[in-house]
Amino acid sequence: MQIKDVIKPFGKTDVLLYYSIIASKLNKFLQGKKIATKIWLPTGFFLRRGSQMEPLYIEEFKNVTKNLIKLRAEMPLQKARGKITKQQEKLWLYFPQDKLIDFFYATNNEGIDKPIERIYFDIDRGKNIKAEDAQKVTLELLKIIKKDKEFKKLIKFKTIILWTGKSFHLYLLLKRKMPSSFYKKYLSYSKNVPLESFTGKWADQINKQTKFKVAGGHEKKPKTITIDPSQTPSGKLARCPFALHMKNPKEINGISVPLNEKMLRDKNLTKKLKTLTPDKVVKNLNNWAKNLK
């Protein structure tokens, strides 16, 4: 049977096939990272993650087959046991059928005060802030970080830019692990002493260079774009590249994709990104995945 709809492969909602396809491009980016899922229900959502159950890793998605997806369309997990492997059962538990599911991972492992391998900034746009404005702030932040000689003396890194389906993320993939104290000392934002962290300094610079109201920290403020590094420490979760972004339990309203700096300079970028569908992403997966290298 030929699959025409990657989200409804056998007529029913099942995102596991889509995630197994995009997983093939995430082996390096998510190597050793514990997967987490946000499973949407009519009344809200719940999480499944490696701190609460047997961890799931990106390489395990190779156990997804079309026969498994077809079986999921025909029966619940209780009846399928005995017909599937233990690895397939674990994938089933993380990605139950008939649900829309966000795809996350433990940014710097589960637990508290583990070393950090990557720094993660969420460019969080407040109410009534356009995605195009968040795009401009992301570009300014990227340029400022690359030029910050003081910061570059402390660590060496590679940058990754991510459209989340709604706004932007900026990653710094570190050349070597740093202790958790590095984040606390240099990046953790405090509104009492905002200019003592690089996060606060960079937000202040963007404020002076642009017409946007930009702040550091996790707190959402009206008419403000927030540069939030708070999902960096171990125990926190980050959205995976190519993850679906949901408006509600029944509606996908965006898809996370990796970008490059040239794309960030495109005035029509967000308009193009908002037209993405799961099938379009799968069709052009190789091109999108180049931005993760």
Secondary structure, DSSP 8 states (H G I E B T S, - for coil): ---S-SSSTTSS--THHHHHHHHTT-TTTTTT--EEEEEEETTEEEEEETTTSS---GGGGGG--HHHHHHHHHS-HHHHBTTB-HHHHHHHHHS-TTS-EEEEEETT-SSSS--EEEEEEEEEE-TT--HHHHHHHHHHHHHHHHH-HHHHHH--EEEEEEE-SSSEEEEEEEEEEE-HHHHHHHT---TTSGGGSHHHHHHHHHHHHSSS-EEESS---TT-EEEE-TT-STT-EEE-TT-EEEEETTEEEEE-EEE-HHHHT-TTHHHHHTT--HHHHHHTHHHHHGGG-
